[in-house]
Amino acid sequence: MQVGEKVQETGHLNKKKFLVRAWLITSLLILFQMINFADKAVLGLVAESVMSELGMTSTQFGFIGSSFFFLFAISGVFVGFIAGKVQTRWLILVMGISWAILQFPMLLGGGAMALLVTRIILGAAEGPASSISLTHVQGWFEPSVRGFPSSLVASGTTLGPVVAAPILAYIIAHPELGWRWAFGFLGIAGVVWTILWAVVCKEGPYSHFNQDNDQKQTTLNQQMKLKNGKSIVHLVDHLRPVAFSKILFSKMFLAAFLAGLGCFWSLGFLTTWSPKYIAAIGHFSPEIIATVSSFPWILGAISLAGAGYISRLLMKKDVTVHISLGVVFGILVLISGLSFALIPFLSGWMCILLITVAAGFAMSFPLATMAVGFSVCSKQRAAVMATLVASASIGGMISPTMVGFLMDKAGYIQPAKGVPLSPEMAGHLILGMNHGFTYIGLYMVVVGILTILFLNPDKLAKKLMG
């Protein structure tokens, strides 16, 4: 074998080894996001048990659901900016440790105050998760193929409740375990994941920590390509740092933010009230309720992975990020809004179908986060994406309390422990929630159209570099 052939073979083996590591990191980040959203979803699954045992009204329990987002935005932005100076692998490790520890107080007998405090701190610990995990995985893949692995990581947010819900429902219903062990199970899972991440974590080659000075600056020739071409896919890692205000006050960012408010509203509903709504429209066992509650998450995972794969195919053909991600996301938001708006006019299994579509497609928000990430250089990417996720999370803060208030206003009163829900109270619950569906449905139809028109990172990047 000649020297040239040996060098080529060595390069091929190194590339193969690199890809194995990249997909191992991707797989661990999928698990990371699964744990992340299982931590959110557990509150909805234990709602009936917690409200009865701790004597809470709908508004009080809704407030605890909202409390998760009290520090979510602040920590998301703060850590996003830190990611410009601290490697994301260490930030992810700290988050994993925090999530695990915060589950155990409820296992050890904590009451309403402990639940409130741990949800607030957990929200702070999980606020940066989406943007930091997406930033990390993008550091392992070249720009034209980032959409697919990024969407797989994002789909972990939907797979978490799907996988965890049946397990948690079994634990909650088990007479020797109960709802407190649902938190304990998540804590143990978090500990195991953290150990695995500590063993294999590494920063990717496309991270700004591993780029040399020549890669960090856009050459004159690349700037001309950016101005004259349609897509920024192949140039995104050569963009220059710009003033954050020019990004945050752009039409692109505003469109993503408005859509994100609606998507997080849906997430707040799913993680707090969805199981109670399903129980009110049909007499189901806890196991069936947990299974049905997982339908939107399943559709969310499928739609995210599918949209990510489509974006990869389109970007490979030099189609703009606007079309590959922005328009696709906008269409999903529009369909979500229409589905929410139709729920009050139907009943039974048709409502479950529409909630599945509405909430499932609303989980496509990571597509907007990915799209926004294409408008900035790698050093600023985490901060911009984190600011988007953090500001949009206000929708998740509003949703649980808003729905709880609408339920109370409609006349719903939580039955005492062991007392079944009466048809009259079920009617009041459904009426209150239907008002919420109408409001969010109309909102998401409008912002879906705005997203299709203005979520255009290609145009913004050219403007900023011009």
LOVO-877627 format. One record per residue (C-alpha): residue number from 0; x, y, z. Coordinates in nm, 2 decimals. Layout:
residues N
PT   nr      xx      yy      zz
PT  NUM       X       Y       Z
...
//
This chain:
residues 466
PT   nr      xx      yy      zz
PT    0    0.00    0.00    0.00
PT    1    0.14    0.34   -0.10
PT    2    0.18    0.64    0.14
PT    3   -0.11    0.83   -0.02
PT    4   -0.34    0.53    0.01
PT    5   -0.24    0.49    0.38
PT    6   -0.31    0.86    0.45
PT    7   -0.65    0.84    0.28
PT    8   -0.74    0.52    0.47
PT    9   -0.64    0.68    0.80
PT   10   -0.85    0.99    0.72
PT   11   -1.15    0.77    0.64
PT   12   -1.11    0.58    0.98
PT   13   -1.08    0.91    1.17
PT   14   -1.39    1.04    1.00
PT   15   -1.58    0.73    1.08
PT   16   -1.46    0.75    1.45
PT   17   -1.56    1.11    1.46
PT   18   -1.91    1.03    1.32
PT   19   -1.96    0.76    1.58
PT   20   -1.87    1.01    1.86
PT   21   -2.10    1.27    1.70
PT   22   -2.40    1.03    1.70
PT   23   -2.32    0.90    2.05
PT   24   -2.33    1.26    2.18
PT   25   -2.66    1.31    1.98
PT   26   -2.81    1.00    2.14
PT   27   -2.72    1.12    2.49
PT   28   -2.86    1.46    2.43
PT   29   -3.19    1.30    2.31
PT   30   -3.20    1.12    2.65
PT   31   -3.11    1.45    2.82
PT   32   -3.42    1.61    2.66
PT   33   -3.64    1.31    2.74
PT   34   -3.55    1.35    3.11
PT   35   -3.60    1.73    3.08
PT   36   -3.96    1.70    2.96
PT   37   -4.05    1.40    3.17
PT   38   -3.96    1.62    3.47
PT   39   -4.22    1.87    3.33
PT   40   -4.49    1.62    3.25
PT   41   -4.49    1.44    3.59
PT   42   -4.68    1.73    3.75
PT   43   -4.98    1.67    3.52
PT   44   -4.98    1.30    3.59
PT   45   -4.98    1.35    3.97
PT   46   -5.23    1.63    3.96
PT   47   -5.53    1.44    4.09
PT   48   -5.33    1.28    4.37
PT   49   -5.15    1.59    4.47
PT   50   -5.46    1.82    4.46
PT   51   -5.66    1.58    4.67
PT   52   -5.39    1.49    4.92
PT   53   -5.26    1.84    4.97
PT   54   -5.61    2.01    4.94
PT   55   -5.54    2.25    4.65
PT   56   -5.78    2.44    4.43
PT   57   -5.74    2.45    4.05
PT   58   -5.59    2.80    4.07
PT   59   -5.34    2.70    4.34
PT   60   -5.23    2.39    4.15
PT   61   -5.21    2.59    3.83
PT   62   -4.99    2.85    4.01
PT   63   -4.75    2.57    4.09
PT   64   -4.76    2.46    3.73
PT   65   -4.68    2.82    3.63
PT   66   -4.40    2.85    3.89
PT   67   -4.18    2.63    3.68
PT   68   -4.14    2.92    3.44
PT   69   -4.07    3.19    3.70
PT   70   -3.69    3.17    3.66
PT   71   -3.69    2.97    3.34
PT   72   -3.64    3.28    3.12
PT   73   -3.39    3.45    3.34
PT   74   -3.16    3.15    3.37
PT   75   -3.21    3.07    3.00
PT   76   -3.07    3.41    2.89
PT   77   -2.80    3.42    3.16
PT   78   -2.66    3.07    3.07
PT   79   -2.70    3.14    2.70
PT   80   -2.45    3.43    2.73
PT   81   -2.22    3.23    2.95
PT   82   -2.20    2.97    2.68
PT   83   -1.99    3.21    2.48
PT   84   -1.71    3.17    2.74
PT   85   -1.78    2.83    2.90
PT   86   -1.80    2.50    2.70
PT   87   -2.15    2.37    2.66
PT   88   -2.05    2.02    2.78
PT   89   -1.99    2.15    3.13
PT   90   -2.31    2.35    3.13
PT   91   -2.51    2.04    3.03
PT   92   -2.34    1.84    3.31
PT   93   -2.44    2.09    3.58
PT   94   -2.80    2.09    3.45
PT   95   -2.81    1.71    3.46
PT   96   -2.69    1.70    3.82
PT   97   -2.94    1.98    3.93
PT   98   -3.24    1.81    3.77
PT   99   -3.16    1.48    3.95
PT  100   -3.12    1.64    4.30
PT  101   -3.44    1.85    4.27
PT  102   -3.66    1.54    4.24
PT  103   -3.58    1.39    4.57
PT  104   -3.74    1.64    4.82
PT  105   -4.09    1.52    4.70
PT  106   -3.99    1.16    4.74
PT  107   -3.88    1.23    5.10
PT  108   -4.22    1.37    5.20
PT  109   -4.22    1.73    5.09
PT  110   -4.56    1.92    5.09
PT  111   -4.71    2.20    4.89
PT  112   -4.43    2.45    4.97
PT  113   -4.16    2.20    4.88
PT  114   -4.33    2.13    4.55
PT  115   -4.35    2.50    4.48
PT  116   -3.99    2.57    4.56
PT  117   -3.85    2.27    4.38
PT  118   -4.06    2.35    4.06
PT  119   -3.92    2.71    4.07
PT  120   -3.56    2.59    4.10
PT  121   -3.61    2.31    3.85
PT  122   -3.74    2.57    3.60
PT  123   -3.43    2.77    3.65
PT  124   -3.21    2.46    3.60
PT  125   -3.40    2.35    3.28
PT  126   -3.44    2.70    3.13
PT  127   -3.12    2.68    2.92
PT  128   -3.16    2.31    2.83
PT  129   -3.30    2.35    2.48
PT  130   -3.07    2.62    2.35
PT  131   -2.76    2.47    2.51
PT  132   -2.82    2.12    2.39
PT  133   -2.89    2.24    2.03
PT  134   -2.58    2.45    2.04
PT  135   -2.38    2.15    2.15
PT  136   -2.51    1.91    1.89
PT  137   -2.46    2.17    1.62
PT  138   -2.09    2.18    1.71
PT  139   -2.06    1.82    1.60
PT  140   -2.21    1.85    1.25
PT  141   -2.14    2.08    0.95
PT  142   -2.42    2.34    0.87
PT  143   -2.59    2.17    0.58
PT  144   -2.67    1.86    0.78
PT  145   -2.73    2.01    1.12
PT  146   -3.11    2.02    1.09
PT  147   -3.17    1.65    1.12
PT  148   -2.96    1.57    1.43
PT  149   -3.08    1.90    1.59
PT  150   -3.44    1.79    1.53
PT  151   -3.37    1.45    1.68
PT  152   -3.24    1.61    1.99
PT  153   -3.54    1.84    2.00
PT  154   -3.77    1.54    1.95
PT  155   -3.64    1.41    2.29
PT  156   -3.85    1.68    2.45
PT  157   -4.16    1.50    2.31
PT  158   -4.03    1.14    2.35
PT  159   -3.97    1.20    2.73
PT  160   -4.34    1.20    2.83
PT  161   -4.42    0.92    2.58
PT  162   -4.17    0.68    2.73
PT  163   -4.20    0.81    3.09
PT  164   -4.58    0.85    3.11
PT  165   -4.67    0.47    3.12
PT  166   -4.39    0.41    3.37
PT  167   -4.49    0.70    3.59
PT  168   -4.86    0.60    3.57
PT  169   -4.77    0.25    3.69
PT  170   -4.57    0.39    3.98
PT  171   -4.84    0.64    4.08
PT  172   -5.11    0.36    4.07
PT  173   -4.90    0.11    4.25
PT  174   -5.02    0.08    4.61
PT  175   -4.67    0.03    4.75
PT  176   -4.52    0.32    4.56
PT  177   -4.76    0.61    4.48
PT  178   -4.71    0.96    4.33
PT  179   -4.40    1.05    4.54
PT  180   -4.20    0.77    4.38
PT  181   -4.28    0.92    4.04
PT  182   -4.04    1.20    4.14
PT  183   -3.80    0.95    4.28
PT  184   -3.78    0.75    3.96
PT  185   -3.70    1.07    3.76
PT  186   -3.43    1.16    4.01
PT  187   -3.26    0.82    3.98
PT  188   -3.28    0.84    3.60
PT  189   -3.11    1.18    3.61
PT  190   -2.83    1.05    3.83
PT  191   -2.76    0.76    3.58
PT  192   -2.76    0.99    3.28
PT  193   -2.53    1.24    3.45
PT  194   -2.27    0.97    3.51
PT  195   -2.28    0.86    3.14
PT  196   -2.24    1.22    3.02
PT  197   -1.95    1.28    3.25
PT  198   -1.77    0.98    3.10
PT  199   -1.82    1.06    2.73
PT  200   -1.88    1.44    2.70
PT  201   -1.66    1.64    2.47
PT  202   -1.69    1.97    2.27
PT  203   -1.75    1.93    1.90
PT  204   -1.51    2.04    1.62
PT  205   -1.76    2.30    1.49
PT  206   -1.79    2.47    1.83
PT  207   -1.64    2.82    1.84
PT  208   -1.40    2.69    2.10
PT  209   -1.24    2.47    1.84
PT  210   -1.23    2.72    1.55
PT  211   -0.92    2.91    1.47
PT  212   -0.91    3.28    1.40
PT  213   -0.93    3.24    1.02
PT  214   -1.26    3.04    1.06
PT  215   -1.41    3.30    1.29
PT  216   -1.39    3.58    1.04
PT  217   -1.58    3.61    0.71
PT  218   -1.35    3.68    0.41
PT  219   -1.44    3.94    0.15
PT  220   -1.52    3.66   -0.10
PT  221   -1.76    3.49    0.15
PT  222   -1.93    3.82    0.22
PT  223   -1.99    3.86   -0.15
PT  224   -2.14    3.51   -0.17
PT  225   -2.36    3.59    0.12
PT  226   -2.49    3.91   -0.05
PT  227   -2.55    3.75   -0.38
PT  228   -2.67    3.40   -0.28
PT  229   -3.01    3.30   -0.14
PT  230   -2.91    3.06    0.13
PT  231   -2.67    3.11    0.42
PT  232   -2.64    2.74    0.50
PT  233   -2.27    2.71    0.39
PT  234   -2.16    3.04    0.53
PT  235   -2.32    3.05    0.87
PT  236   -2.00    2.95    1.05
PT  237   -1.82    3.24    0.89
PT  238   -2.05    3.51    1.00
PT  239   -1.91    3.80    1.21
PT  240   -2.04    3.89    1.56
PT  241   -2.29    4.17    1.55
PT  242   -2.48    4.38    1.80
PT  243   -2.74    4.17    1.98
PT  244   -3.00    4.45    1.95
PT  245   -3.00    4.42    1.57
PT  246   -3.10    4.05    1.60
PT  247   -3.34    4.08    1.90
PT  248   -3.54    4.36    1.75
PT  249   -3.56    4.22    1.40
PT  250   -3.89    4.10    1.23
PT  251   -3.74    3.75    1.22
PT  252   -3.69    3.73    1.60
PT  253   -4.02    3.89    1.68
PT  254   -4.21    3.64    1.46
PT  255   -4.03    3.35    1.63
PT  256   -4.10    3.50    1.97
PT  257   -4.47    3.55    1.91
PT  258   -4.51    3.19    1.77
PT  259   -4.31    3.06    2.07
PT  260   -4.55    3.22    2.32
PT  261   -4.83    3.01    2.17
PT  262   -4.62    2.69    2.16
PT  263   -4.52    2.73    2.52
PT  264   -4.89    2.80    2.61
PT  265   -4.97    2.46    2.47
PT  266   -4.68    2.30    2.66
PT  267   -4.79    2.46    2.99
PT  268   -5.14    2.31    2.93
PT  269   -5.00    1.96    2.84
PT  270   -4.78    1.94    3.15
PT  271   -5.04    2.06    3.39
PT  272   -5.40    2.01    3.28
PT  273   -5.41    1.77    2.99
PT  274   -5.47    1.45    3.20
PT  275   -5.75    1.61    3.39
PT  276   -5.92    1.72    3.07
PT  277   -5.90    1.37    2.92
PT  278   -6.04    1.23    3.25
PT  279   -6.33    1.47    3.23
PT  280   -6.44    1.38    2.87
PT  281   -6.43    1.01    2.93
PT  282   -6.42    0.76    3.22
PT  283   -6.07    0.62    3.17
PT  284   -5.83    0.44    3.41
PT  285   -5.51    0.62    3.51
PT  286   -5.31    0.39    3.27
PT  287   -5.54    0.48    2.98
PT  288   -5.52    0.86    3.06
PT  289   -5.14    0.84    3.07
PT  290   -5.14    0.66    2.73
PT  291   -5.38    0.91    2.57
PT  292   -5.18    1.20    2.72
PT  293   -4.88    1.07    2.53
PT  294   -5.04    1.11    2.19
PT  295   -4.95    1.47    2.14
PT  296   -4.59    1.40    2.24
PT  297   -4.57    1.11    1.99
PT  298   -4.70    1.33    1.71
PT  299   -4.46    1.61    1.82
PT  300   -4.16    1.37    1.80
PT  301   -4.27    1.25    1.45
PT  302   -4.33    1.60    1.32
PT  303   -4.00    1.73    1.46
PT  304   -3.79    1.45    1.32
PT  305   -3.98    1.46    0.99
PT  306   -3.94    1.84    0.95
PT  307   -3.57    1.81    1.04
PT  308   -3.52    1.55    0.78
PT  309   -3.70    1.76    0.52
PT  310   -3.49    2.06    0.61
PT  311   -3.18    1.85    0.56
PT  312   -3.29    1.75    0.21
PT  313   -3.38    2.11    0.12
PT  314   -3.06    2.26    0.25
PT  315   -2.85    2.01    0.06
PT  316   -3.02    2.15   -0.25
PT  317   -2.93    2.51   -0.14
PT  318   -3.29    2.59   -0.06
PT  319   -3.31    2.89    0.19
PT  320   -3.33    2.84    0.56
PT  321   -3.65    3.06    0.54
PT  322   -3.83    2.79    0.34
PT  323   -3.65    2.48    0.49
PT  324   -3.73    2.58    0.85
PT  325   -3.92    2.90    0.88
PT  326   -4.21    2.82    0.64
PT  327   -4.24    2.46    0.75
PT  328   -4.26    2.58    1.12
PT  329   -4.52    2.85    1.03
PT  330   -4.74    2.59    0.86
PT  331   -4.73    2.36    1.16
PT  332   -4.82    2.66    1.39
PT  333   -5.11    2.75    1.16
PT  334   -5.25    2.40    1.17
PT  335   -5.21    2.39    1.55
PT  336   -5.41    2.71    1.59
PT  337   -5.70    2.58    1.37
PT  338   -5.71    2.26    1.56
PT  339   -5.73    2.44    1.90
PT  340   -6.00    2.67    1.78
PT  341   -6.22    2.37    1.67
PT  342   -6.20    2.18    2.00
PT  343   -6.49    2.36    2.17
PT  344   -6.73    2.26    1.89
PT  345   -6.66    1.88    1.92
PT  346   -6.67    1.62    2.19
PT  347   -6.53    1.28    2.30
PT  348   -6.25    1.12    2.09
PT  349   -6.27    1.40    1.83
PT  350   -6.14    1.64    2.11
PT  351   -5.86    1.40    2.19
PT  352   -5.77    1.39    1.82
PT  353   -5.77    1.77    1.79
PT  354   -5.56    1.81    2.10
PT  355   -5.32    1.56    1.97
PT  356   -5.28    1.76    1.64
PT  357   -5.29    2.10    1.81
PT  358   -5.04    2.03    2.09
PT  359   -4.83    1.79    1.88
PT  360   -4.76    2.05    1.61
PT  361   -4.71    2.32    1.87
PT  362   -4.41    2.12    1.99
PT  363   -4.23    2.21    1.66
PT  364   -4.10    2.53    1.83
PT  365   -3.74    2.40    1.82
PT  366   -3.76    2.45    1.44
PT  367   -3.79    2.82    1.50
PT  368   -3.49    2.81    1.75
PT  369   -3.28    2.63    1.48
PT  370   -3.38    2.88    1.22
PT  371   -3.29    3.18    1.43
PT  372   -2.95    3.01    1.50
PT  373   -2.87    3.03    1.13
PT  374   -2.87    3.41    1.14
PT  375   -2.57    3.45    1.37
PT  376   -2.21    3.34    1.42
PT  377   -2.14    3.03    1.63
PT  378   -2.01    3.24    1.93
PT  379   -2.34    3.42    1.96
PT  380   -2.57    3.13    1.87
PT  381   -2.64    3.00    2.22
PT  382   -2.71    3.35    2.35
PT  383   -2.96    3.43    2.08
PT  384   -3.13    3.09    2.09
PT  385   -3.15    3.10    2.47
PT  386   -3.30    3.45    2.46
PT  387   -3.57    3.33    2.22
PT  388   -3.66    3.02    2.42
PT  389   -3.65    3.22    2.75
PT  390   -3.87    3.50    2.63
PT  391   -4.12    3.27    2.46
PT  392   -4.15    3.06    2.78
PT  393   -4.37    3.34    2.92
PT  394   -4.65    3.16    2.74
PT  395   -4.58    2.85    2.95
PT  396   -4.59    3.06    3.26
PT  397   -4.93    3.21    3.17
PT  398   -5.10    2.89    3.05
PT  399   -5.15    2.68    3.37
PT  400   -5.27    2.97    3.59
PT  401   -5.49    3.10    3.30
PT  402   -5.66    2.77    3.25
PT  403   -5.70    2.71    3.62
PT  404   -5.86    3.05    3.65
PT  405   -6.10    2.98    3.36
PT  406   -6.20    2.65    3.52
PT  407   -6.27    2.82    3.86
PT  408   -6.47    3.09    3.68
PT  409   -6.67    2.83    3.50
PT  410   -6.78    2.68    3.84
PT  411   -6.54    2.39    3.87
PT  412   -6.46    2.27    4.22
PT  413   -6.20    2.00    4.29
PT  414   -6.37    1.69    4.45
PT  415   -6.24    1.57    4.79
PT  416   -6.00    1.28    4.79
PT  417   -6.18    0.95    4.69
PT  418   -6.48    1.13    4.56
PT  419   -6.54    1.08    4.19
PT  420   -6.59    1.37    3.95
PT  421   -6.96    1.44    3.89
PT  422   -7.10    1.50    3.54
PT  423   -7.18    1.86    3.65
PT  424   -6.82    1.93    3.76
PT  425   -6.68    1.77    3.45
PT  426   -6.90    2.00    3.24
PT  427   -6.77    2.30    3.43
PT  428   -6.41    2.18    3.38
PT  429   -6.45    2.13    3.01
PT  430   -6.62    2.47    2.97
PT  431   -6.34    2.65    3.13
PT  432   -6.07    2.48    2.93
PT  433   -6.27    2.53    2.60
PT  434   -6.25    2.91    2.66
PT  435   -5.87    2.87    2.68
PT  436   -5.86    2.67    2.35
PT  437   -6.06    2.93    2.17
PT  438   -5.83    3.21    2.27
PT  439   -5.50    3.03    2.19
PT  440   -5.64    2.89    1.87
PT  441   -5.72    3.23    1.72
PT  442   -5.38    3.36    1.84
PT  443   -5.18    3.08    1.68
PT  444   -5.36    3.12    1.35
PT  445   -5.24    3.48    1.33
PT  446   -4.89    3.42    1.44
PT  447   -4.86    3.12    1.21
PT  448   -4.92    3.35    0.92
PT  449   -4.67    3.60    1.05
PT  450   -4.41    3.33    1.10
PT  451   -4.44    3.21    0.74
PT  452   -4.39    3.57    0.62
PT  453   -4.11    3.69    0.85
PT  454   -3.91    3.40    0.99
PT  455   -3.63    3.46    0.74
PT  456   -3.27    3.42    0.88
PT  457   -3.12    3.44    0.53
PT  458   -3.25    3.79    0.47
PT  459   -3.15    3.90    0.82
PT  460   -2.79    3.76    0.79
PT  461   -2.74    3.94    0.46
PT  462   -2.87    4.26    0.60
PT  463   -2.64    4.24    0.91
PT  464   -2.33    4.15    0.70
PT  465   -2.41    4.42    0.45
//
